[in-house]
Amino acid sequence: MTIFDEIKADPANTDYTKAGWDPIYSAPATAKILIIGQAPGLKVQETGVMWNDASGDRLRNWLSVSKKTFYESGQIAVIPMDFYYPGKAKSGDKPPRKGDCRAVAPTLTGDDAGYTVNDFSWFVCSKVLLRLTKISNLNGDG
């Protein structure tokens, strides 16, 4: 069973699976940047494309990477704190469910994926960017 299938089969995700929603994440073994964010918003959940909203536009601008680089380069991994849109709150969206990604994050970044968290050049956690080592420009333009 793949990690994707394990996430969908988890009893905690039954309602999302029944609704036809897939877990939202990307963890290519070639990634040099790991983005750990909140749960996906409704637009992202409906399109199945991570950071496919205004916050994604801001993030890509902040990181100075193009959409093509962000989505197609294999250089960026995205693991949210919840793999599914958690629903609407009185003000904004509900926070991610507790413990959702913590169970599979080691698998997504561990031996099965070919790298560990320590292998990443950059971490982006929510709104904090911590540069750990110098990396080349991912857009290839300098």
C-alpha positions as CSV (number, residue, x, y, z in Angstrom):
1,M,0.0,0.0,0.0
2,T,1.4,3.4,-0.9
3,I,1.6,6.3,1.5
4,F,-1.2,8.0,-0.4
5,D,-3.4,4.9,0.0
6,E,-2.5,4.7,3.7
7,I,-3.6,8.3,4.3
8,K,-6.9,7.7,2.5
9,A,-7.5,4.4,4.3
10,D,-6.9,6.0,7.8
11,P,-10.2,5.8,9.7
12,A,-9.7,9.5,10.7
13,N,-10.0,10.4,7.0
14,T,-13.1,8.4,6.2
15,D,-15.3,11.4,5.7
16,Y,-12.9,13.0,3.3
17,T,-12.4,9.8,1.3
18,K,-16.2,9.4,1.1
19,A,-16.4,12.9,-0.2
20,G,-14.0,12.0,-3.0
21,W,-11.2,14.2,-1.7
22,D,-7.6,13.1,-2.0
23,P,-4.9,14.0,0.5
24,I,-2.9,17.1,-0.5
25,Y,0.9,16.8,-0.3
26,S,4.0,16.5,-2.5
27,A,7.2,14.9,-1.4
28,P,9.5,14.2,-4.3
29,A,12.8,12.5,-3.4
30,T,14.6,15.2,-5.4
31,A,13.3,18.1,-3.3
32,K,15.7,20.7,-1.8
33,I,13.0,22.7,-0.1
34,L,10.5,21.4,2.4
35,I,7.4,23.5,3.0
36,I,5.5,22.6,6.1
37,G,2.2,24.6,6.1
38,Q,-1.2,24.6,7.6
39,A,-4.1,22.6,6.2
40,P,-5.1,23.2,2.6
41,G,-7.9,25.7,2.0
42,L,-11.1,24.8,0.2
43,K,-9.9,26.0,-3.2
44,V,-6.8,23.9,-2.9
45,Q,-8.8,20.9,-1.8
46,E,-11.2,21.2,-4.6
47,T,-8.5,21.6,-7.3
48,G,-6.1,19.1,-5.7
49,V,-3.2,21.5,-6.4
50,M,-1.3,22.6,-3.3
51,W,-0.9,26.3,-2.7
52,N,-3.3,27.0,-5.6
53,D,-4.6,30.2,-4.0
54,A,-3.6,33.7,-3.1
55,S,-1.4,32.5,-0.2
56,G,0.4,30.3,-2.8
57,D,1.0,33.3,-5.0
58,R,2.4,35.2,-2.0
59,L,4.6,32.3,-1.0
60,R,6.0,31.8,-4.5
61,N,6.7,35.6,-4.7
62,W,8.3,35.5,-1.3
63,L,10.5,32.5,-2.4
64,S,11.2,34.1,-5.8
65,V,10.2,31.0,-7.7
66,S,7.9,30.7,-10.7
67,K,4.8,28.5,-10.7
68,K,6.6,26.2,-13.2
69,T,9.5,25.8,-10.8
70,F,7.2,25.4,-7.8
71,Y,5.0,22.7,-9.3
72,E,7.2,21.0,-12.0
73,S,10.9,21.1,-10.9
74,G,10.8,18.3,-8.3
75,Q,12.8,20.7,-6.1
76,I,10.0,21.5,-3.6
77,A,8.2,19.2,-1.2
78,V,5.0,20.3,0.6
79,I,3.7,18.5,3.7
80,P,0.7,20.2,5.3
81,M,-0.2,19.9,9.0
82,D,-3.4,18.3,7.8
83,F,-3.8,16.6,4.4
84,Y,-7.4,17.8,4.0
85,Y,-9.4,21.0,4.3
86,P,-10.6,21.1,7.9
87,G,-13.8,23.1,7.2
88,K,-15.0,26.6,7.9
89,A,-14.9,28.3,11.3
90,K,-16.7,31.4,12.5
91,S,-13.8,33.5,11.2
92,G,-11.7,31.9,8.5
93,D,-11.0,28.2,8.2
94,K,-10.7,25.7,11.1
95,P,-7.2,24.9,12.2
96,P,-5.6,21.6,11.1
97,R,-6.7,18.5,13.0
98,K,-4.2,17.6,15.7
99,G,-1.8,14.8,15.0
100,D,-2.8,14.3,11.3
101,C,0.4,14.6,9.4
102,R,2.7,13.7,12.4
103,A,2.0,10.0,11.9
104,V,3.1,9.9,8.2
105,A,5.6,12.8,8.0
106,P,8.6,10.6,9.0
107,T,7.6,8.2,6.2
108,L,7.2,11.1,3.7
109,T,10.7,12.4,4.6
110,G,12.4,9.2,5.7
111,D,14.1,6.2,4.1
112,D,11.2,5.3,1.8
113,A,11.4,8.7,0.2
114,G,15.2,8.6,-0.1
115,Y,15.9,11.6,2.2
116,T,15.4,12.9,5.7
117,V,14.5,16.3,6.9
118,N,18.2,17.0,7.5
119,D,18.8,16.6,3.7
120,F,16.8,19.7,2.9
121,S,18.5,23.0,2.1
122,W,15.6,25.1,3.3
123,F,12.6,24.7,5.5
124,V,9.5,26.8,5.2
125,C,7.3,26.3,8.3
126,S,4.1,28.3,8.1
127,K,5.3,31.9,7.9
128,V,8.9,31.4,9.0
129,L,11.7,30.8,6.6
130,L,14.9,29.5,8.0
131,R,17.9,29.2,5.7
132,L,20.1,26.3,6.6
133,T,22.5,26.2,3.8
134,K,23.1,28.1,0.5
135,I,21.4,26.6,-2.5
136,S,21.5,27.6,-6.1
137,N,18.7,29.6,-7.7
138,L,15.9,27.1,-8.4
139,N,14.6,29.1,-11.4
140,G,18.0,28.6,-13.1
141,D,18.3,32.3,-13.9
142,G,21.3,33.2,-11.8
